[in-house]
Amino acid sequence: MQTKRLPAYLKKTLVLSGTVHATKSVLRQQGLHTVCESARCPNISECFGMHRATFLIMGDACTRACRFCSVDKGHPAALDPGEPDRIARSVAQLGIRHAVITSVTRDDLKDGGADHFFRTARAVKERCPGTTMELLTPDFQGSRDALLHLLEADFEIFNHNIETVPALYNTIRPQAGYEQSLGVLRFVKQNKRILVKSGLMAGLGESVEQVKEVLRALKDTGCDIVTIGQYLMPTLKNVPVKTYLPWETFREYARYGKEIGIPFVYSGPFVRSSYYAEEVMHTHNSGALL
């Protein structure tokens, strides 16, 4: 049963500043989607207020139906060949120093959209050579060819979220595979000198030991950065929250990750994959407990 009352530390004020509206205006002018909006992120006004956004490429309809996610499910439209250039223009207009680019899952495409990621990364680097970049990708159904093509692009961080503990995959991520996702992270780490990042949600019914098991598995893949945040049910159609974790549990996960050798664990109630991604990239070596 879902915990009914939202703890005080999980209540966040929505601030609609001029900067927030300016960020939205650029996105609308370019006809772009963001996961910030599609996934109803609680940090949206904070990030938009700093001219930050996580771009959602390849449309806004996903071929999978993960129960925690509010992104639309269905039959995606054909890829938009002009999208990479519009992403690059938006990065330049917003003055983004660290661009985070993610996508819906496109199991309908032979390469899962790896080439579209590649072309988007290339467009951003050509227009904004001083901007660092993080690609938050789906699993490409484990395709090594798709991953190798993606890794030909110039970017600083590869991010693929493990999302939850293996015991919950059948109910939370029925079209994904835990071992497959670990394999994706391991393959990237072995084939490119790059930072590798992953993340998971807490509060879906997992135990502390199960999360620690995932941290050990991520460490074994060579993962450099792990994010852990509180799951918050984005719509009534999504799976309910089982537990609202206290701050101390998030601190425990960060401490444990550091103890077992993960260079940086960013763990807290509002932490998301791309939350303060620029700062995390620059400080991952510190192993700070946040």
Secondary structure, DSSP 8 states (H G I E B T S, - for coil): ----S--GGG-------HHHHHHHHHHHHHT-EEHHHHTT-TTHHHHHTTT--EEEES-SEESS--TT--SEES------TTHHHHHHHHHHHHT-SEEEEEE---TTSTTTTHHHHHHHHHHHHHH-TT-EEEEE---GGG-HHHHHHHTTS--SEEE---BS-GGGHHHH-TTS-HHHHHHHHHHHHHHSSSEEEEEEEE-SS--HHHHHHHHHHHHHHT--EEEEEE----STTS--------HHHHHHHHHHHHHHT-SEEEESTT--TTTTHHHHHHHGGG----
